[in-house]
Amino acid sequence: MSHHASATAESAPDPSESPGGPAAHPRVREPLVLAVLVVLSVVGAVIGADLVAKLGISANTSVVGALIAMLIGRVPLAGLRRMRSVHRQNLAQSAISAATFASANALLTSIAVPYVFGRRDLVWPMLAGAFIGLLIDTWVLYRSFGSRLLPATAAWPPGTAAAETIKAGDRGGKRALVLGAGTLVGIGGTLLSLPLSAAGVAFLGNVWALLMFGVGLGLREFSPALFHTDLGVGYVPHGVMVGAGVVALGQAAVVLVRRRGGAGKPDAATSSPAAPAGSAADPTTAVTVDESGLRRTLLRGYALFVAGAVVLAVVGGLLGDMSPAGLVGWVLFAAFAALVHELIVGLAAMQSGWFPSFAVTLIFLVFGLLIGIPSVPLALLVGYVSATGPAFADMGYDLKAGWLLRRDHRPWDPYEREGRREQFRAALIGFAAALVVVAVLWQSYFRQGLVPPVAKVYADTVRHGLGDAGVLRTMLLWAVPGALVQLLGGTRRQMGVMLATGLLILTPHACWLVLAALAVRVAYRKLRGPRADEELNLVGAGLIAGSSLGDSAQILKAG
């Protein structure tokens, strides 16, 4: 995407925007903004809970929030015109998407695990533990976004889609027409059960990463016909993810210990999550969180996950069920699993827009069974781990959207820091709404048998065990190709993680859509040169936006 030299409509400072002066970013505490965020958060939380309980799916509602904020800003009332600010719209989409993912993927799914397992008395303790894990999860992403491990310049496709939607609505003209056409096509694809968001992602993400994603999708869909065996069963994809994940963690460790060339001492600004390398940092290349800052964030994140696991163990009654040594081991393992889960899920989401939360959680569930964790502590561990990851990915999407909307602002550094902080606060409003909605609705859903399908899988696996002594052998065997592909791709491409992600997803026609879009992208680049990426980004954003709207509209079907 090209970078505009002049200030544009989306970045031009508005002196009326906030009491902080012309350069201040809009704040969530502004009465109008706060009211909009609270209403949208409740709407998003209800949509998320309803869809995951009734249909087993979750929707990215950030585009919905952005569109609603745009419509509010065009109501002919003087006070509502302030919502025309693209930065306020960014706060709106951050809040509603945070609420949706929190209610669906983090809270309702987590508390369903002990419920299905038969321990309804543990639902409220699990809700407390899952909410703590959710908050830590998002804080870690907020503090590490913009590092070399999780760079702002990476794809984060749904975030790009949200930003392009907001910018097109603000500027109008040809951009709006192209985005609108892509959105209509995406909605049509949803009605025809075609995952056109897969094609949209292929226009936005890393080509090599998405090539491996497409290969994985194809192997999953066509392996029964090609090899007379289903590569999606028998823990084969999980083994590939284990190998790729182990290498990815090693690559992350290399990033953590790497020193900046020529840096004598850490810059004072880098203590902030969005601090620039210098006052004239270029937002298209700047690493806003250095290795030391990233290292501190991950260590603090692990310590916080340990504290959260301790709270869950206490309120969940594990103190009387486990030996002191066993309890310490459970706490340390739960914290490690939560941190690793969010990182692997975040890396996959960064490149493809898909996050393999179910698979990575299931891997730690299998490890828990293999090392002999008792069933009740294991059920709580699974709920705790599954609460991390989705919100981590979603916060990455939202911060990517904000980064794209703010990067033309001058001075960029303080504005970017303020913007990220306000987006984090918007997400906290979304989480609070999700907590209230789930606390009110879960009993109604569960009494009707409306339980997220993945929670049933987790609970059944905890209850019945692996059932096959060869599971570990299978996973270790398939970990080898996963590790090799991940090594080949390196940290930036995450090819092994993306191959495993594709193997874990059985979505008809997604393989062909990804590969065809990549072929179009390569050919169009040769034809149009540097302008191709900007044009294809807009088309891809429209397809993703349309698919997101179509998914959100399925709440009507669920009702």
Phi and psi in degrees as a GROMACS rama.xvg file:
@    title "Ramachandran Plot"
@    xaxis  label "Phi"
@    yaxis  label "Psi"
@TYPE xy
-72.7291  157.644  SER-2
-108.951  124.677  HIS-3
-83.1117  131.9  HIS-4
-74.5217  -35.3982  ALA-5
-92.0223  159.377  SER-6
-67.7966  134.63  ALA-7
-108.124  177.28  THR-8
-61.3218  -32.1599  ALA-9
-77.6023  -15.1987  GLU-10
-117.613  -8.80302  SER-11
-63.9439  127.439  ALA-12
-67.1988  139.006  PRO-13
-111.484  113.407  ASP-14
-57.0584  -23.1908  PRO-15
-87.8534  -0.178579  SER-16
-68.793  -39.0082  GLU-17
-155.004  160.352  SER-18
-69.7972  -7.31156  PRO-19
-80.5833  -1.90149  GLY-20
108.005  176.62  GLY-21
-58.1573  -33.6903  PRO-22
-90.7628  -0.274148  ALA-23
-78.3373  141.137  ALA-24
-77.8238  144.961  HIS-25
-53.5822  147.557  PRO-26
-113.025  149.809  ARG-27
-70.3571  -19.398  VAL-28
-81.3442  -5.59616  ARG-29
-60.1863  131.77  GLU-30
-52.0383  -46.4455  PRO-31
-64.4421  -46.6075  LEU-32
-62.6456  -44.4822  VAL-33
-60.979  -42.8761  LEU-34
-62.9516  -43.9662  ALA-35
-62.9347  -43.2227  VAL-36
-64.0363  -41.3137  LEU-37
-64.2679  -46.1107  VAL-38
-63.4772  -47.3617  VAL-39
-63.703  -36.966  LEU-40
-63.9213  -42.7587  SER-41
-63.0357  -43.5206  VAL-42
-59.9076  -47.0413  VAL-43
-62.7483  -40.7789  GLY-44
-63.8817  -40.7984  ALA-45
-66.7123  -43.2964  VAL-46
-59.2965  -47.8217  ILE-47
-61.1747  -48.8169  GLY-48
-63.7628  -42.0439  ALA-49
-65.8902  -44.5008  ASP-50
-68.3369  -42.8316  LEU-51
-71.4535  -30.1494  VAL-52
-77.93  -39.7469  ALA-53
-94.2384  -33.1059  LYS-54
-118.17  -12.3185  LEU-55
75.9977  17.5312  GLY-56
-120.872  163.303  ILE-57
-128.344  149.486  SER-58
-119.505  144.745  ALA-59
-86.3408  105.42  ASN-60
-92.5776  8.77159  THR-61
-61.299  -38.2095  SER-62
-66.0789  -37.9154  VAL-63
-59.4892  -46.8231  VAL-64
-61.6311  -41.559  GLY-65
-63.2105  -42.644  ALA-66
-65.9674  -40.4492  LEU-67
-63.5633  -42.5569  ILE-68
-62.5483  -38.3147  ALA-69
-61.2569  -44.7449  MET-70
-64.3894  -40.2715  LEU-71
-60.3075  -41.7803  ILE-72
-66.5193  -17.1922  GLY-73
-101.984  4.43497  ARG-74
-68.6927  129.995  VAL-75
-73.8168  58.0252  PRO-76
-127.709  135.401  LEU-77
-57.378  -42.2002  ALA-78
-66.3288  -30.8174  GLY-79
-82.0765  -13.0276  LEU-80
-61.9997  -22.2833  ARG-81
-63.7462  -22.7133  ARG-82
-74.6865  -1.81735  MET-83
-72.3993  -16.8233  ARG-84
-61.558  127.046  SER-85
-65.4859  -24.7083  VAL-86
-75.2513  -34.3541  HIS-87
-69.2779  -37.3963  ARG-88
-63.5627  -35.2139  GLN-89
-63.8571  -39.5645  ASN-90
-65.2164  -37.4748  LEU-91
-65.1204  -45.9285  ALA-92
-69.6044  -28.2647  GLN-93
-67.0873  -42.717  SER-94
-68.3038  -46.135  ALA-95
-69.8266  -38.1104  ILE-96
-70.0245  -37.169  SER-97
-61.4518  -43.7609  ALA-98
-63.7664  -40.236  ALA-99
-65.2499  -50.9527  THR-100
-67.2275  -36.4613  PHE-101
-65.3873  -46.4421  ALA-102
-68.2987  -40.7183  SER-103
-82.0172  -60.7447  ALA-104
-84.3401  -29.5151  ASN-105
-96.1949  -57.9552  ALA-106
-84.7826  -56.5613  LEU-107
-64.153  -41.4956  LEU-108
-64.7783  -40.9086  THR-109
-65.9275  -46.153  SER-110
-73.2311  -18.0119  ILE-111
-71.0243  -23.8893  ALA-112
-62.9378  -57.0624  VAL-113
-64.3367  -30.0264  PRO-114
-63.7844  -49.8766  TYR-115
-66.4826  -31.924  VAL-116
-68.5219  -13.8361  PHE-117
100.737  7.35295  GLY-118
-111.94  74.7232  ARG-119
-66.4812  -22.4431  ARG-120
-67.9507  -15.0012  ASP-121
-96.41  1.95094  LEU-122
-63.6225  -48.8944  VAL-123
-65.5273  -43.6427  TRP-124
-59.135  -38.2481  PRO-125
-66.7155  -36.584  MET-126
-62.0425  -41.3893  LEU-127
-64.2674  -46.1147  ALA-128
-64.5105  -41.0886  GLY-129
-65.2627  -38.4554  ALA-130
-67.3727  -39.0167  PHE-131
-62.3052  -46.6419  ILE-132
-60.0784  -38.81  GLY-133
-61.323  -45.6951  LEU-134
-64.3896  -43.9213  LEU-135
-63.7775  -43.3321  ILE-136
-53.8094  -49.1983  ASP-137
-72.3899  -35.3687  THR-138
-62.092  -40.9603  TRP-139
-61.7976  -43.7011  VAL-140
-65.3202  -43.201  LEU-141
-56.7558  -40.3799  TYR-142
-81.5738  -18.4889  ARG-143
-110.154  -8.01402  SER-144
-65.7134  131.356  PHE-145
99.1382  2.819  GLY-146
-86.6033  174.805  SER-147
-68.7411  -23.5377  ARG-148
-76.8802  -39.5331  LEU-149
-129.521  68.7433  LEU-150
-73.1416  148.474  PRO-151
-67.114  -25.0704  ALA-152
-79.4509  -6.15452  THR-153
-70.0132  177.354  ALA-154
-66.9693  -56.7346  ALA-155
40.9109  60.226  TRP-156
-52.7176  -46.8459  PRO-157
-61.4949  -30.3364  PRO-158
-67.1945  -41.7386  GLY-159
-62.1074  -40.5892  THR-160
-61.7722  -42.7594  ALA-161
-63.8694  -43.5338  ALA-162
-64.2598  -43.0497  ALA-163
-65.3723  -36.1352  GLU-164
-62.5292  -46.4934  THR-165
-64.1811  -44.204  ILE-166
-66.4734  -39.5117  LYS-167
-64.9715  -39.4647  ALA-168
-65.6317  -30.9913  GLY-169
-78.1338  -40.275  ASP-170
-91.4556  -32.2433  ARG-171
69.1921  -152.744  GLY-172
67.725  -149.857  GLY-173
-62.4351  -37.4678  LYS-174
-60.2217  -43.3665  ARG-175
-65.0583  -38.6917  ALA-176
-65.2827  -44.7775  LEU-177
-64.1447  -45.7385  VAL-178
-63.7877  -42.0801  LEU-179
-62.2384  -42.0317  GLY-180
-63.3317  -43.5961  ALA-181
-62.8487  -37.6507  GLY-182
-65.0225  -42.7226  THR-183
-62.9878  -40.2202  LEU-184
-63.8226  -41.8861  VAL-185
-62.5137  -41.2341  GLY-186
-63.8932  -42.9395  ILE-187
-60.9177  -38.9706  GLY-188
-61.4472  -39.9042  GLY-189
-62.4252  -41.6742  THR-190
-63.8309  -30.6076  LEU-191
-94.3876  8.1594  LEU-192
61.6266  31.7702  SER-193
-102.869  123.43  LEU-194
-79.2044  70.6662  PRO-195
-66.9759  -15.0248  LEU-196
-61.7285  -26.8641  SER-197
-63.2  -41.4177  ALA-198
-67.8881  -39.0481  ALA-199
-61.0944  -42.8992  GLY-200
-60.3891  -40.0712  VAL-201
-64.4431  -24.1544  ALA-202
-78.9229  -15.1799  PHE-203
-111.362  -33.9973  LEU-204
-87.2647  -176.81  GLY-205
-67.4353  129.367  ASN-206
-61.4413  -45.3511  VAL-207
-68.579  -41.0523  TRP-208
-61.575  -43.3588  ALA-209
-75.3973  -26.0146  LEU-210
-62.148  -44.7374  LEU-211
-67.7045  -33.8127  MET-212
-62.2634  -45.4402  PHE-213
-63.6994  -39.4891  GLY-214
-61.6531  -44.3577  VAL-215
-61.6041  -43.3847  GLY-216
-59.2359  -42.458  LEU-217
-66.7138  -42.7974  GLY-218
-61.9183  -39.0433  LEU-219
-65.9528  -42.1654  ARG-220
-76.8324  -38.1449  GLU-221
-110.024  1.01705  PHE-222
-60.4142  -36.2161  SER-223
-59.9452  -38.0304  PRO-224
-79.171  -36.2625  ALA-225
-82.0098  -41.9047  LEU-226
-117.897  4.36781  PHE-227
57.2016  31.3552  HIS-228
-152.883  147.296  THR-229
-94.5165  110.597  ASP-230
-72.3578  -4.73221  LEU-231
-88.7554  -5.73879  GLY-232
-113.669  172.282  VAL-233
70.6803  20.2767  GLY-234
64.1349  21.6111  TYR-235
-65.6164  -51.0139  VAL-236
-61.6893  -33.6138  PRO-237
-66.6595  -36.4957  HIS-238
-63.9413  -43.1526  GLY-239
-60.726  -40.7965  VAL-240
-66.9217  -36.4949  MET-241
-60.1337  -50.0937  VAL-242
-61.9562  -46.1286  GLY-243
-65.76  -38.3291  ALA-244
-66.5387  -40.4507  GLY-245
-62.6547  -43.8858  VAL-246
-66.8223  -39.5412  VAL-247
-60.968  -38.7053  ALA-248
-65.5706  -39.3513  LEU-249
-63.2568  -41.2895  GLY-250
-64.5126  -37.7093  GLN-251
-64.7032  -37.8747  ALA-252
-63.3314  -37.0797  ALA-253
-62.7306  -41.7461  VAL-254
-61.8526  -39.7762  VAL-255
-66.7052  -33.7484  LEU-256
-92.4  -6.7438  VAL-257
-70.0342  140.512  ARG-258
-106.209  145.295  ARG-259
-67.3313  133.956  ARG-260
-64.9763  126.49  GLY-261
81.5332  4.27423  GLY-262
-86.6925  115.072  ALA-263
-78.5429  -39.9542  GLY-264
-151.69  157.482  LYS-265
-63.7058  141.497  PRO-266
-71.4881  138.997  ASP-267
-60.0599  -30.4774  ALA-268
-70.71  -21.8371  ALA-269
-72.7561  -3.50276  THR-270
-71.1272  -17.3752  SER-271
-86.2001  148.523  SER-272
-64.3553  -21.6376  PRO-273
-121.918  23.6204  ALA-274
-68.848  139.736  ALA-275
-80.9  160.368  PRO-276
-71.1276  -23.2044  ALA-277
-166.027  167.117  GLY-278
-66.9974  -22.0695  SER-279
-106.433  28.1289  ALA-280
-57.7814  139.638  ALA-281
-86.5021  116.716  ASP-282
-64.0912  -17.4134  PRO-283
-79.2427  -14.1967  THR-284
-132.537  -11.2043  THR-285
-66.1201  137.046  ALA-286
-97.8851  108.582  VAL-287
-89.0681  -9.28316  THR-288
-129.048  113.118  VAL-289
-80.3597  178.967  ASP-290
-63.3526  -37.8062  GLU-291
-67.5606  -39.5436  SER-292
-65.6207  -39.8406  GLY-293
-64.883  -41.6659  LEU-294
-62.0767  -43.8957  ARG-295
-62.6208  -40.6687  ARG-296
-62.8416  -45.679  THR-297
-68.5126  -38.1473  LEU-298
-65.8996  -42.6854  LEU-299
-66.4032  -37.0392  ARG-300
-60.9714  -43.0651  GLY-301
-63.5797  -42.8711  TYR-302
-61.4037  -39.7144  ALA-303
-67.5594  -38.6039  LEU-304
-64.7581  -36.0275  PHE-305
-61.2436  -46.3529  VAL-306
-62.2623  -41.4182  ALA-307
-63.3951  -39.1572  GLY-308
-65.4236  -36.5001  ALA-309
-62.4171  -45.3198  VAL-310
-59.9553  -44.9638  VAL-311
-62.5754  -40.6096  LEU-312
-63.5493  -39.2115  ALA-313
-70.0951  -52.9623  VAL-314
-71.2581  -23.3169  VAL-315
-86.073  -0.320034  GLY-316
75.9144  23.8158  GLY-317
-78.7606  -15.291  LEU-318
-60.675  -34.6552  LEU-319
-90.3178  -8.4236  GLY-320
-100.061  -14.9749  ASP-321
-129.742  153.185  MET-322
-70.1631  159.226  SER-323
-55.0953  -44.5112  PRO-324
-64.6956  -42.1559  ALA-325
-64.5381  -37.6402  GLY-326
-67.7391  -41.3159  LEU-327
-62.1237  -44.4837  VAL-328
-61.567  -41.115  GLY-329
-62.0711  -44.6484  TRP-330
-62.509  -47.0323  VAL-331
-66.1806  -39.4233  LEU-332
-68.5597  -41.1753  PHE-333
-61.6075  -42.1969  ALA-334
-66.3715  -42.0685  ALA-335
-62.8774  -45.2968  PHE-336
-62.5984  -40.4915  ALA-337
-63.5402  -43.6861  ALA-338
-67.9796  -45.4743  LEU-339
-65.2195  -41.2012  VAL-340
-57.5323  -47.3085  HIS-341
-66.9526  -35.4908  GLU-342
-68.0723  -46.0445  LEU-343
-64.8968  -44.4351  ILE-344
-62.4318  -40.9355  VAL-345
-65.044  -40.4735  GLY-346
-65.045  -40.9421  LEU-347
-66.0319  -44.5398  ALA-348
-63.8868  -36.086  ALA-349
-60.2614  -38.3846  MET-350
-89.1078  -35.6262  GLN-351
-120.611  -18.6824  SER-352
84.7482  -5.91668  GLY-353
-104.522  145.141  TRP-354
-128.689  121.81  PHE-355
-83.2065  54.5373  PRO-356
-62.3977  -43.7338  SER-357
-58.9474  -46.1848  PHE-358
-66.1457  -44.495  ALA-359
-68.5454  -38.5918  VAL-360
-61.8956  -41.6557  THR-361
-64.2037  -33.5191  LEU-362
-61.3379  -46.1769  ILE-363
-69.3537  -29.786  PHE-364
-63.5332  -43.685  LEU-365
-62.4681  -44.6383  VAL-366
-60.7874  -39.5477  PHE-367
-61.5283  -39.8332  GLY-368
-65.8194  -40.8525  LEU-369
-66.6635  -33.2687  LEU-370
-91.9802  0.922329  ILE-371
85.3748  28.7258  GLY-372
-68.1417  130.824  ILE-373
-58.4171  158.74  PRO-374
-63.5052  -46.0679  SER-375
-66.011  -49.8369  VAL-376
-58.2841  -34.1158  PRO-377
-69.3108  -38.879  LEU-378
-62.0735  -42.2164  ALA-379
-66.829  -38.7819  LEU-380
-60.679  -44.6589  LEU-381
-62.7388  -42.7824  VAL-382
-62.2956  -39.3558  GLY-383
-66.0653  -45.5841  TYR-384
-66.976  -41.8785  VAL-385
-66.8335  -18.8127  SER-386
-73.0186  -17.1278  ALA-387
-99.3083  157.244  THR-388
108.244  -67.2677  GLY-389
-58.7453  -45.4576  PRO-390
-68.667  -31.2569  ALA-391
-58.6537  -49.3312  PHE-392
-64.2269  -43.3537  ALA-393
-63.7916  -41.1215  ASP-394
-62.2058  -36.493  MET-395
-61.4079  -43.0327  GLY-396
-60.0663  -46.0745  TYR-397
-66.1003  -42.2827  ASP-398
-68.0574  -31.7381  LEU-399
-63.1509  -44.5289  LYS-400
-60.2947  -46.177  ALA-401
-62.8096  -39.7834  GLY-402
-61.2265  -42.4682  TRP-403
-65.5549  -36.5976  LEU-404
-75.5108  -26.9709  LEU-405
-97.5916  -10.7182  ARG-406
-71.6527  -14.6422  ARG-407
-90.4007  -4.37409  ASP-408
-73.1158  141.603  HIS-409
-128.361  125.894  ARG-410
-75.6154  140.372  PRO-411
-77.81  -42.8766  TRP-412
-55.033  -59.6112  ASP-413
-65.979  -33.379  PRO-414
-66.0117  -40.299  TYR-415
-65.0724  -42.4265  GLU-416
-61.2212  -46.3998  ARG-417
-62.8222  -42.304  GLU-418
-62.1118  -44.3985  GLY-419
-64.0329  -39.6302  ARG-420
-63.7505  -42.3483  ARG-421
-68.769  -34.216  GLU-422
-65.3746  -38.4251  GLN-423
-62.6503  -42.0596  PHE-424
-65.2845  -37.9259  ARG-425
-62.0847  -40.8085  ALA-426
-63.1576  -37.266  ALA-427
-63.0538  -36.3097  LEU-428
-63.566  -41.9507  ILE-429
-61.8597  -40.6791  GLY-430
-65.2772  -40.5234  PHE-431
-62.2602  -42.4092  ALA-432
-63.4932  -41.0795  ALA-433
-62.9702  -41.2379  ALA-434
-60.9962  -45.0006  LEU-435
-65.154  -45.6388  VAL-436
-62.5989  -46.2858  VAL-437
-65.9748  -40.0791  VAL-438
-61.9101  -33.8169  ALA-439
-81.3821  -37.3721  VAL-440
-97.3562  -18.023  LEU-441
-61.4915  -38.812  TRP-442
-64.8251  -38.9505  GLN-443
-62.0716  -44.5627  SER-444
-65.2787  -50.4969  TYR-445
-67.1531  -34.0433  PHE-446
-64.0414  -29.2839  ARG-447
-86.0518  2.02959  GLN-448
78.6018  13.6763  GLY-449
-88.8257  89.8137  LEU-450
-122.254  135.361  VAL-451
-52.3296  129.194  PRO-452
-56.1912  -37.0964  PRO-453
-65.4429  -32.0105  VAL-454
-64.2696  -36.1593  ALA-455
-63.4764  -40.0314  LYS-456
-63.4579  -46.453  VAL-457
-59.0386  -49.5841  TYR-458
-64.3075  -41.4008  ALA-459
-65.6195  -37.8795  ASP-460
-66.837  -40.9951  THR-461
-63.1353  -41.5557  VAL-462
-71.2441  -42.1111  ARG-463
-102.696  -10.6561  HIS-464
77.6877  -168.785  GLY-465
-76.871  -34.0481  LEU-466
73.4309  0.905954  GLY-467
-151.86  118.261  ASP-468
-67.8222  -14.7808  ALA-469
-89.2725  4.46512  GLY-470
-60.6596  -48.0677  VAL-471
-61.4808  -42.4138  LEU-472
-61.3518  -43.2102  ARG-473
-61.7138  -45.2745  THR-474
-64.9456  -41.1918  MET-475
-66.7655  -37.0968  LEU-476
-63.2378  -47.8965  LEU-477
-79.6658  -9.98072  TRP-478
-67.2852  -26.1524  ALA-479
-64.0701  -54.8188  VAL-480
-62.9369  -34.0542  PRO-481
-61.0966  -43.1186  GLY-482
-65.6128  -41.9158  ALA-483
-64.5693  -44.0729  LEU-484
-64.8803  -39.099  VAL-485
-65.1132  -40.5381  GLN-486
-62.3322  -41.6477  LEU-487
-62.5891  -40.2409  LEU-488
-79.7517  -28.0994  GLY-489
80.7067  -178.015  GLY-490
-67.2645  -38.1729  THR-491
-74.255  -32.5871  ARG-492
-91.5654  -29.8802  ARG-493
52.9328  45.3395  GLN-494
-68.4738  -37.234  MET-495
-67.0348  -44.2294  GLY-496
-61.4014  -39.0013  VAL-497
-71.8702  -35.9009  MET-498
-61.2424  -46.3889  LEU-499
-63.8427  -39.2025  ALA-500
-61.0509  -43.1648  THR-501
-63.1572  -40.2721  GLY-502
-63.9777  -25.6447  LEU-503
-85.7508  -8.44707  LEU-504
-112.364  123.123  ILE-505
-108.444  89.4569  LEU-506
-125.287  108.61  THR-507
-54.3301  135.718  PRO-508
75.0008  -8.67748  HIS-509
-61.9625  -37.723  ALA-510
-56.7336  -50.5904  CYS-511
-65.9252  -35.81  TRP-512
-66.4629  -40.9762  LEU-513
-65.6833  -50.1704  VAL-514
-66.5648  -39.2155  LEU-515
-65.7641  -41.7761  ALA-516
-64.7829  -37.9675  ALA-517
-63.8424  -40.665  LEU-518
-63.4237  -43.3863  ALA-519
-61.6622  -41.1353  VAL-520
-62.6386  -45.4445  ARG-521
-64.5426  -44.8047  VAL-522
-65.9731  -40.9725  ALA-523
-68.7725  -31.8525  TYR-524
-62.0295  -41.8077  ARG-525
-66.7773  -31.9237  LYS-526
-79.4018  -42.8358  LEU-527
-104.196  -14.7599  ARG-528
74.2367  -145.483  GLY-529
-60.7366  -25.116  PRO-530
-72.2845  -15.3233  ARG-531
-62.5728  -43.2573  ALA-532
-62.3384  -42.1406  ASP-533
-63.0586  -42.1051  GLU-534
-69.705  -42.1601  GLU-535
-70.9641  -31.6104  LEU-536
-58.3082  -40.2628  ASN-537
-67.7013  -42.0843  LEU-538
-63.7098  -46.5689  VAL-539
-61.1846  -40.4628  GLY-540
-62.3873  -40.3114  ALA-541
-62.8569  -42.8846  GLY-542
-62.846  -42.9507  LEU-543
-67.2377  -42.5318  ILE-544
-61.1903  -43.5811  ALA-545
-63.9095  -41.4433  GLY-546
-65.0573  -39.2934  SER-547
-64.2044  -42.7494  SER-548
-63.3292  -41.1177  LEU-549
-63.3333  -41.4184  GLY-550
-63.8103  -42.9409  ASP-551
-65.0782  -34.6426  SER-552
-68.6874  -14.8009  ALA-553
-69.1727  -7.78572  GLN-554
-62.065  -27.3597  ILE-555
-67.0234  -39.331  LEU-556
-66.6109  -41.4659  LYS-557
-64.7955  -33.9746  ALA-558
